[in-house]
Amino acid sequence: MVDLANPIILYDGVCALCNRAVRFVLKHDYHDRFRFAALQTLLAVYSVPIVSIFI
């Protein structure tokens, strides 16, 4: 079930720029709308489709 009222933003948990962006959004998310999950978590692993590229 997709919760459109509270979308989950996936981000790279080891990227300093990504962490700063998450902190920026959290600071300005006055309505507590967004949820976050690092790409290294199980939630993200099972949410992102696996894409294989064969060259």
PDB file of N, H, CA, C and O in Angstrom:
ATOM      1  N   MET A   1       0.842  -1.177   0.000  1.00  0.00           N
ATOM      2  CA  MET A   1       0.000   0.000   0.000  1.00  0.00           C
ATOM      3  C   MET A   1       0.884   1.236   0.000  1.00  0.00           C
ATOM      4  O   MET A   1       1.793   1.351   0.822  1.00  0.00           O
ATOM      5  N   VAL A   2       0.628   2.144  -0.898  1.00  0.00           N
ATOM      6  H   VAL A   2      -0.110   2.051  -1.566  1.00  0.00           H
ATOM      7  CA  VAL A   2       1.419   3.358  -1.035  1.00  0.00           C
ATOM      8  C   VAL A   2       0.747   4.483  -0.269  1.00  0.00           C
ATOM      9  O   VAL A   2      -0.445   4.744  -0.434  1.00  0.00           O
ATOM     10  N   ASP A   3       1.530   5.146   0.569  1.00  0.00           N
ATOM     11  H   ASP A   3       2.498   4.934   0.703  1.00  0.00           H
ATOM     12  CA  ASP A   3       1.019   6.278   1.347  1.00  0.00           C
ATOM     13  C   ASP A   3       1.419   7.564   0.638  1.00  0.00           C
ATOM     14  O   ASP A   3       2.535   8.052   0.815  1.00  0.00           O
ATOM     15  N   LEU A   4       0.510   8.117  -0.168  1.00  0.00           N
ATOM     16  H   LEU A   4      -0.396   7.720  -0.313  1.00  0.00           H
ATOM     17  CA  LEU A   4       0.821   9.324  -0.928  1.00  0.00           C
ATOM     18  C   LEU A   4       0.888  10.567  -0.051  1.00  0.00           C
ATOM     19  O   LEU A   4       1.499  11.562  -0.442  1.00  0.00           O
ATOM     20  N   ALA A   5       0.277  10.528   1.120  1.00  0.00           N
ATOM     21  H   ALA A   5      -0.219   9.720   1.438  1.00  0.00           H
ATOM     22  CA  ALA A   5       0.312  11.674   2.015  1.00  0.00           C
ATOM     23  C   ALA A   5       1.682  11.844   2.658  1.00  0.00           C
ATOM     24  O   ALA A   5       2.074  12.960   3.000  1.00  0.00           O
ATOM     25  N   ASN A   6       2.415  10.742   2.826  1.00  0.00           N
ATOM     26  H   ASN A   6       2.097   9.835   2.548  1.00  0.00           H
ATOM     27  CA  ASN A   6       3.735  10.775   3.438  1.00  0.00           C
ATOM     28  C   ASN A   6       4.724   9.975   2.584  1.00  0.00           C
ATOM     29  O   ASN A   6       5.061   8.839   2.917  1.00  0.00           O
ATOM     30  N   PRO A   7       5.190  10.578   1.475  1.00  0.00           N
ATOM     31  CA  PRO A   7       6.118   9.842   0.611  1.00  0.00           C
ATOM     32  C   PRO A   7       7.452   9.581   1.301  1.00  0.00           C
ATOM     33  O   PRO A   7       7.899  10.366   2.137  1.00  0.00           O
ATOM     34  N   ILE A   8       8.079   8.466   0.938  1.00  0.00           N
ATOM     35  H   ILE A   8       7.716   7.828   0.259  1.00  0.00           H
ATOM     36  CA  ILE A   8       9.386   8.115   1.489  1.00  0.00           C
ATOM     37  C   ILE A   8      10.452   8.534   0.491  1.00  0.00           C
ATOM     38  O   ILE A   8      10.428   8.118  -0.667  1.00  0.00           O
ATOM     39  N   ILE A   9      11.376   9.351   0.939  1.00  0.00           N
ATOM     40  H   ILE A   9      11.395   9.689   1.880  1.00  0.00           H
ATOM     41  CA  ILE A   9      12.493   9.792   0.115  1.00  0.00           C
ATOM     42  C   ILE A   9      13.673   8.889   0.426  1.00  0.00           C
ATOM     43  O   ILE A   9      14.127   8.817   1.568  1.00  0.00           O
ATOM     44  N   LEU A  10      14.172   8.198  -0.600  1.00  0.00           N
ATOM     45  H   LEU A  10      13.804   8.257  -1.528  1.00  0.00           H
ATOM     46  CA  LEU A  10      15.326   7.322  -0.441  1.00  0.00           C
ATOM     47  C   LEU A  10      16.587   8.127  -0.735  1.00  0.00           C
ATOM     48  O   LEU A  10      16.638   8.886  -1.703  1.00  0.00           O
ATOM     49  N   TYR A  11      17.599   7.955   0.104  1.00  0.00           N
ATOM     50  H   TYR A  11      17.558   7.339   0.891  1.00  0.00           H
ATOM     51  CA  TYR A  11      18.837   8.702  -0.078  1.00  0.00           C
ATOM     52  C   TYR A  11      20.018   7.811   0.276  1.00  0.00           C
ATOM     53  O   TYR A  11      19.872   6.804   0.969  1.00  0.00           O
ATOM     54  N   ASP A  12      21.197   8.203  -0.215  1.00  0.00           N
ATOM     55  H   ASP A  12      21.315   9.021  -0.778  1.00  0.00           H
ATOM     56  CA  ASP A  12      22.429   7.469   0.057  1.00  0.00           C
ATOM     57  C   ASP A  12      22.908   7.857   1.452  1.00  0.00           C
ATOM     58  O   ASP A  12      23.288   9.003   1.691  1.00  0.00           O
ATOM     59  N   GLY A  13      22.886   6.909   2.352  1.00  0.00           N
ATOM     60  H   GLY A  13      22.578   5.978   2.158  1.00  0.00           H
ATOM     61  CA  GLY A  13      23.215   7.181   3.753  1.00  0.00           C
ATOM     62  C   GLY A  13      24.669   7.507   4.025  1.00  0.00           C
ATOM     63  O   GLY A  13      24.981   8.012   5.103  1.00  0.00           O
ATOM     64  N   VAL A  14      25.575   7.240   3.091  1.00  0.00           N
ATOM     65  H   VAL A  14      25.322   6.830   2.215  1.00  0.00           H
ATOM     66  CA  VAL A  14      26.985   7.551   3.306  1.00  0.00           C
ATOM     67  C   VAL A  14      27.417   8.818   2.567  1.00  0.00           C
ATOM     68  O   VAL A  14      28.561   9.250   2.707  1.00  0.00           O
ATOM     69  N   CYS A  15      26.536   9.407   1.801  1.00  0.00           N
ATOM     70  H   CYS A  15      25.607   9.056   1.688  1.00  0.00           H
ATOM     71  CA  CYS A  15      26.835  10.617   1.036  1.00  0.00           C
ATOM     72  C   CYS A  15      26.592  11.852   1.901  1.00  0.00           C
ATOM     73  O   CYS A  15      25.479  12.080   2.376  1.00  0.00           O
ATOM     74  N   ALA A  16      27.640  12.642   2.099  1.00  0.00           N
ATOM     75  H   ALA A  16      28.544  12.457   1.714  1.00  0.00           H
ATOM     76  CA  ALA A  16      27.512  13.851   2.927  1.00  0.00           C
ATOM     77  C   ALA A  16      26.538  14.846   2.313  1.00  0.00           C
ATOM     78  O   ALA A  16      25.768  15.480   3.034  1.00  0.00           O
ATOM     79  N   LEU A  17      26.560  14.992   0.996  1.00  0.00           N
ATOM     80  H   LEU A  17      27.185  14.476   0.410  1.00  0.00           H
ATOM     81  CA  LEU A  17      25.640  15.915   0.327  1.00  0.00           C
ATOM     82  C   LEU A  17      24.191  15.455   0.513  1.00  0.00           C
ATOM     83  O   LEU A  17      23.299  16.265   0.763  1.00  0.00           O
ATOM     84  N   CYS A  18      23.974  14.159   0.388  1.00  0.00           N
ATOM     85  H   CYS A  18      24.698  13.500   0.185  1.00  0.00           H
ATOM     86  CA  CYS A  18      22.628  13.608   0.571  1.00  0.00           C
ATOM     87  C   CYS A  18      22.134  13.822   2.005  1.00  0.00           C
ATOM     88  O   CYS A  18      20.974  14.172   2.218  1.00  0.00           O
ATOM     89  N   ASN A  19      23.005  13.614   2.973  1.00  0.00           N
ATOM     90  H   ASN A  19      23.948  13.330   2.801  1.00  0.00           H
ATOM     91  CA  ASN A  19      22.627  13.823   4.374  1.00  0.00           C
ATOM     92  C   ASN A  19      22.292  15.284   4.638  1.00  0.00           C
ATOM     93  O   ASN A  19      21.364  15.581   5.391  1.00  0.00           O
ATOM     94  N   ARG A  20      23.039  16.199   4.026  1.00  0.00           N
ATOM     95  H   ARG A  20      23.793  15.959   3.415  1.00  0.00           H
ATOM     96  CA  ARG A  20      22.726  17.629   4.182  1.00  0.00           C
ATOM     97  C   ARG A  20      21.378  17.961   3.539  1.00  0.00           C
ATOM     98  O   ARG A  20      20.611  18.762   4.075  1.00  0.00           O
ATOM     99  N   ALA A  21      21.095  17.347   2.398  1.00  0.00           N
ATOM    100  H   ALA A  21      21.718  16.697   1.963  1.00  0.00           H
ATOM    101  CA  ALA A  21      19.813  17.581   1.728  1.00  0.00           C
ATOM    102  C   ALA A  21      18.655  17.078   2.587  1.00  0.00           C
ATOM    103  O   ALA A  21      17.616  17.732   2.680  1.00  0.00           O
ATOM    104  N   VAL A  22      18.834  15.919   3.211  1.00  0.00           N
ATOM    105  H   VAL A  22      19.678  15.387   3.135  1.00  0.00           H
ATOM    106  CA  VAL A  22      17.800  15.383   4.103  1.00  0.00           C
ATOM    107  C   VAL A  22      17.578  16.327   5.274  1.00  0.00           C
ATOM    108  O   VAL A  22      16.437  16.615   5.634  1.00  0.00           O
ATOM    109  N   ARG A  23      18.660  16.809   5.866  1.00  0.00           N
ATOM    110  H   ARG A  23      19.587  16.575   5.573  1.00  0.00           H
ATOM    111  CA  ARG A  23      18.522  17.746   6.992  1.00  0.00           C
ATOM    112  C   ARG A  23      17.831  19.035   6.564  1.00  0.00           C
ATOM    113  O   ARG A  23      17.047  19.602   7.325  1.00  0.00           O
ATOM    114  N   PHE A  24      18.120  19.502   5.340  1.00  0.00           N
ATOM    115  H   PHE A  24      18.757  19.041   4.722  1.00  0.00           H
ATOM    116  CA  PHE A  24      17.466  20.705   4.817  1.00  0.00           C
ATOM    117  C   PHE A  24      15.959  20.482   4.682  1.00  0.00           C
ATOM    118  O   PHE A  24      15.157  21.314   5.107  1.00  0.00           O
ATOM    119  N   VAL A  25      15.588  19.344   4.083  1.00  0.00           N
ATOM    120  H   VAL A  25      16.240  18.668   3.738  1.00  0.00           H
ATOM    121  CA  VAL A  25      14.162  19.048   3.903  1.00  0.00           C
ATOM    122  C   VAL A  25      13.473  18.909   5.260  1.00  0.00           C
ATOM    123  O   VAL A  25      12.374  19.429   5.452  1.00  0.00           O
ATOM    124  N   LEU A  26      14.110  18.210   6.201  1.00  0.00           N
ATOM    125  H   LEU A  26      15.003  17.788   6.046  1.00  0.00           H
ATOM    126  CA  LEU A  26      13.520  18.058   7.536  1.00  0.00           C
ATOM    127  C   LEU A  26      13.305  19.405   8.217  1.00  0.00           C
ATOM    128  O   LEU A  26      12.286  19.623   8.872  1.00  0.00           O
ATOM    129  N   LYS A  27      14.259  20.293   8.060  1.00  0.00           N
ATOM    130  H   LYS A  27      15.087  20.116   7.528  1.00  0.00           H
ATOM    131  CA  LYS A  27      14.156  21.622   8.680  1.00  0.00           C
ATOM    132  C   LYS A  27      13.000  22.424   8.097  1.00  0.00           C
ATOM    133  O   LYS A  27      12.376  23.218   8.802  1.00  0.00           O
ATOM    134  N   HIS A  28      12.709  22.220   6.806  1.00  0.00           N
ATOM    135  H   HIS A  28      13.215  21.575   6.233  1.00  0.00           H
ATOM    136  CA  HIS A  28      11.680  22.999   6.128  1.00  0.00           C
ATOM    137  C   HIS A  28      10.366  22.241   5.926  1.00  0.00           C
ATOM    138  O   HIS A  28       9.443  22.765   5.302  1.00  0.00           O
ATOM    139  N   ASP A  29      10.272  21.039   6.436  1.00  0.00           N
ATOM    140  H   ASP A  29      11.022  20.614   6.943  1.00  0.00           H
ATOM    141  CA  ASP A  29       9.057  20.234   6.320  1.00  0.00           C
ATOM    142  C   ASP A  29       8.142  20.523   7.513  1.00  0.00           C
ATOM    143  O   ASP A  29       8.046  19.730   8.449  1.00  0.00           O
ATOM    144  N   TYR A  30       7.487  21.655   7.455  1.00  0.00           N
ATOM    145  H   TYR A  30       7.565  22.299   6.694  1.00  0.00           H
ATOM    146  CA  TYR A  30       6.683  22.122   8.588  1.00  0.00           C
ATOM    147  C   TYR A  30       5.445  21.272   8.846  1.00  0.00           C
ATOM    148  O   TYR A  30       4.918  21.258   9.959  1.00  0.00           O
ATOM    149  N   HIS A  31       4.985  20.571   7.829  1.00  0.00           N
ATOM    150  H   HIS A  31       5.413  20.582   6.925  1.00  0.00           H
ATOM    151  CA  HIS A  31       3.775  19.753   7.977  1.00  0.00           C
ATOM    152  C   HIS A  31       4.093  18.285   8.228  1.00  0.00           C
ATOM    153  O   HIS A  31       3.198  17.441   8.190  1.00  0.00           O
ATOM    154  N   ASP A  32       5.360  17.976   8.484  1.00  0.00           N
ATOM    155  H   ASP A  32       6.087  18.662   8.515  1.00  0.00           H
ATOM    156  CA  ASP A  32       5.794  16.600   8.778  1.00  0.00           C
ATOM    157  C   ASP A  32       5.303  15.627   7.714  1.00  0.00           C
ATOM    158  O   ASP A  32       4.753  14.570   8.024  1.00  0.00           O
ATOM    159  N   ARG A  33       5.510  16.000   6.459  1.00  0.00           N
ATOM    160  H   ARG A  33       5.956  16.858   6.207  1.00  0.00           H
ATOM    161  CA  ARG A  33       4.986  15.225   5.343  1.00  0.00           C
ATOM    162  C   ARG A  33       5.921  14.110   4.898  1.00  0.00           C
ATOM    163  O   ARG A  33       5.464  13.004   4.609  1.00  0.00           O
ATOM    164  N   PHE A  34       7.207  14.378   4.840  1.00  0.00           N
ATOM    165  H   PHE A  34       7.578  15.276   5.076  1.00  0.00           H
ATOM    166  CA  PHE A  34       8.139  13.439   4.230  1.00  0.00           C
ATOM    167  C   PHE A  34       8.708  12.444   5.231  1.00  0.00           C
ATOM    168  O   PHE A  34       8.890  12.748   6.410  1.00  0.00           O
ATOM    169  N   ARG A  35       8.984  11.244   4.724  1.00  0.00           N
ATOM    170  H   ARG A  35       8.836  10.997   3.766  1.00  0.00           H
ATOM    171  CA  ARG A  35       9.673  10.200   5.480  1.00  0.00           C
ATOM    172  C   ARG A  35      10.957   9.891   4.725  1.00  0.00           C
ATOM    173  O   ARG A  35      11.024  10.093   3.513  1.00  0.00           O
ATOM    174  N   PHE A  36      11.961   9.411   5.411  1.00  0.00           N
ATOM    175  H   PHE A  36      11.907   9.247   6.396  1.00  0.00           H
ATOM    176  CA  PHE A  36      13.257   9.167   4.798  1.00  0.00           C
ATOM    177  C   PHE A  36      13.734   7.760   5.109  1.00  0.00           C
ATOM    178  O   PHE A  36      13.459   7.217   6.179  1.00  0.00           O
ATOM    179  N   ALA A  37      14.455   7.176   4.155  1.00  0.00           N
ATOM    180  H   ALA A  37      14.679   7.616   3.285  1.00  0.00           H
ATOM    181  CA  ALA A  37      15.085   5.873   4.358  1.00  0.00           C
ATOM    182  C   ALA A  37      16.380   5.865   3.562  1.00  0.00           C
ATOM    183  O   ALA A  37      16.399   6.181   2.373  1.00  0.00           O
ATOM    184  N   ALA A  38      17.456   5.499   4.236  1.00  0.00           N
ATOM    185  H   ALA A  38      17.441   5.242   5.202  1.00  0.00           H
ATOM    186  CA  ALA A  38      18.737   5.376   3.541  1.00  0.00           C
ATOM    187  C   ALA A  38      18.679   4.171   2.607  1.00  0.00           C
ATOM    188  O   ALA A  38      18.004   3.182   2.893  1.00  0.00           O
ATOM    189  N   LEU A  39      19.387   4.265   1.500  1.00  0.00           N
ATOM    190  H   LEU A  39      19.936   5.068   1.268  1.00  0.00           H
ATOM    191  CA  LEU A  39      19.409   3.169   0.532  1.00  0.00           C
ATOM    192  C   LEU A  39      20.015   1.898   1.110  1.00  0.00           C
ATOM    193  O   LEU A  39      19.824   0.814   0.559  1.00  0.00           O
ATOM    194  N   GLN A  40      20.741   2.021   2.213  1.00  0.00           N
ATOM    195  H   GLN A  40      20.896   2.901   2.660  1.00  0.00           H
ATOM    196  CA  GLN A  40      21.380   0.865   2.834  1.00  0.00           C
ATOM    197  C   GLN A  40      20.441   0.106   3.776  1.00  0.00           C
ATOM    198  O   GLN A  40      20.836  -0.930   4.312  1.00  0.00           O
ATOM    199  N   THR A  41      19.232   0.579   3.992  1.00  0.00           N
ATOM    200  H   THR A  41      18.911   1.420   3.556  1.00  0.00           H
ATOM    201  CA  THR A  41      18.295  -0.088   4.890  1.00  0.00           C
ATOM    202  C   THR A  41      17.506  -1.175   4.157  1.00  0.00           C
ATOM    203  O   THR A  41      17.425  -1.167   2.929  1.00  0.00           O
ATOM    204  N   LEU A  42      16.934  -2.093   4.904  1.00  0.00           N
ATOM    205  H   LEU A  42      17.000  -2.099   5.902  1.00  0.00           H
ATOM    206  CA  LEU A  42      16.129  -3.157   4.301  1.00  0.00           C
ATOM    207  C   LEU A  42      14.898  -2.603   3.595  1.00  0.00           C
ATOM    208  O   LEU A  42      14.476  -3.142   2.572  1.00  0.00           O
ATOM    209  N   LEU A  43      14.321  -1.536   4.129  1.00  0.00           N
ATOM    210  H   LEU A  43      14.664  -1.098   4.960  1.00  0.00           H
ATOM    211  CA  LEU A  43      13.155  -0.928   3.487  1.00  0.00           C
ATOM    212  C   LEU A  43      13.505  -0.506   2.069  1.00  0.00           C
ATOM    213  O   LEU A  43      12.750  -0.783   1.137  1.00  0.00           O
ATOM    214  N   ALA A  44      14.626   0.152   1.895  1.00  0.00           N
ATOM    215  H   ALA A  44      15.240   0.377   2.651  1.00  0.00           H
ATOM    216  CA  ALA A  44      15.032   0.599   0.562  1.00  0.00           C
ATOM    217  C   ALA A  44      15.413  -0.575  -0.328  1.00  0.00           C
ATOM    218  O   ALA A  44      15.074  -0.593  -1.511  1.00  0.00           O
ATOM    219  N   VAL A  45      16.108  -1.544   0.225  1.00  0.00           N
ATOM    220  H   VAL A  45      16.384  -1.529   1.186  1.00  0.00           H
ATOM    221  CA  VAL A  45      16.534  -2.701  -0.568  1.00  0.00           C
ATOM    222  C   VAL A  45      15.330  -3.409  -1.169  1.00  0.00           C
ATOM    223  O   VAL A  45      15.377  -3.830  -2.325  1.00  0.00           O
ATOM    224  N   TYR A  46      14.262  -3.546  -0.411  1.00  0.00           N
ATOM    225  H   TYR A  46      14.224  -3.204   0.528  1.00  0.00           H
ATOM    226  CA  TYR A  46      13.072  -4.238  -0.908  1.00  0.00           C
ATOM    227  C   TYR A  46      12.119  -3.320  -1.662  1.00  0.00           C
ATOM    228  O   TYR A  46      11.176  -3.803  -2.288  1.00  0.00           O
ATOM    229  N   SER A  47      12.339  -2.012  -1.618  1.00  0.00           N
ATOM    230  H   SER A  47      13.105  -1.619  -1.109  1.00  0.00           H
ATOM    231  CA  SER A  47      11.465  -1.062  -2.304  1.00  0.00           C
ATOM    232  C   SER A  47      11.949  -0.717  -3.703  1.00  0.00           C
ATOM    233  O   SER A  47      11.144  -0.451  -4.595  1.00  0.00           O
ATOM    234  N   VAL A  48      13.254  -0.721  -3.896  1.00  0.00           N
ATOM    235  H   VAL A  48      13.909  -0.937  -3.171  1.00  0.00           H
ATOM    236  CA  VAL A  48      13.825  -0.329  -5.181  1.00  0.00           C
ATOM    237  C   VAL A  48      13.919  -1.565  -6.078  1.00  0.00           C
ATOM    238  O   VAL A  48      14.469  -2.589  -5.674  1.00  0.00           O
ATOM    239  N   PRO A  49      13.384  -1.466  -7.289  1.00  0.00           N
ATOM    240  CA  PRO A  49      13.464  -2.628  -8.183  1.00  0.00           C
ATOM    241  C   PRO A  49      14.922  -2.878  -8.595  1.00  0.00           C
ATOM    242  O   PRO A  49      15.725  -1.955  -8.724  1.00  0.00           O
ATOM    243  N   ILE A  50      15.220  -4.148  -8.793  1.00  0.00           N
ATOM    244  H   ILE A  50      14.566  -4.899  -8.688  1.00  0.00           H
ATOM    245  CA  ILE A  50      16.570  -4.525  -9.223  1.00  0.00           C
ATOM    246  C   ILE A  50      16.670  -4.357 -10.731  1.00  0.00           C
ATOM    247  O   ILE A  50      15.875  -4.912 -11.490  1.00  0.00           O
ATOM    248  N   VAL A  51      17.659  -3.582 -11.146  1.00  0.00           N
ATOM    249  H   VAL A  51      18.304  -3.131 -10.530  1.00  0.00           H
ATOM    250  CA  VAL A  51      17.869  -3.346 -12.559  1.00  0.00           C
ATOM    251  C   VAL A  51      19.220  -3.909 -12.943  1.00  0.00           C
ATOM    252  O   VAL A  51      20.237  -3.543 -12.352  1.00  0.00           O
ATOM    253  N   SER A  52      19.243  -4.769 -13.900  1.00  0.00           N
ATOM    254  H   SER A  52      18.418  -5.066 -14.380  1.00  0.00           H
ATOM    255  CA  SER A  52      20.493  -5.357 -14.375  1.00  0.00           C
ATOM    256  C   SER A  52      20.811  -4.806 -15.751  1.00  0.00           C
ATOM    257  O   SER A  52      19.955  -4.760 -16.634  1.00  0.00           O
ATOM    258  N   ILE A  53      22.050  -4.393 -15.916  1.00  0.00           N
ATOM    259  H   ILE A  53      22.746  -4.431 -15.199  1.00  0.00           H
ATOM    260  CA  ILE A  53      22.495  -3.894 -17.213  1.00  0.00           C
ATOM    261  C   ILE A  53      23.628  -4.817 -17.686  1.00  0.00           C
ATOM    262  O   ILE A  53      24.649  -4.973 -17.017  1.00  0.00           O
ATOM    263  N   PHE A  54      23.419  -5.404 -18.827  1.00  0.00           N
ATOM    264  H   PHE A  54      22.589  -5.278 -19.372  1.00  0.00           H
ATOM    265  CA  PHE A  54      24.417  -6.290 -19.408  1.00  0.00           C
ATOM    266  C   PHE A  54      25.066  -5.583 -20.576  1.00  0.00           C
ATOM    267  O   PHE A  54      24.384  -5.140 -21.500  1.00  0.00           O
ATOM    268  N   ILE A  55      26.379  -5.476 -20.538  1.00  0.00           N
ATOM    269  H   ILE A  55      26.933  -5.836 -19.787  1.00  0.00           H
ATOM    270  CA  ILE A  55      27.105  -4.805 -21.626  1.00  0.00           C
ATOM    271  C   ILE A  55      27.898  -5.845 -22.389  1.00  0.00           C
ATOM    272  O   ILE A  55      28.588  -5.511 -23.352  1.00  0.00           O
TER     273      ILE A  55
END
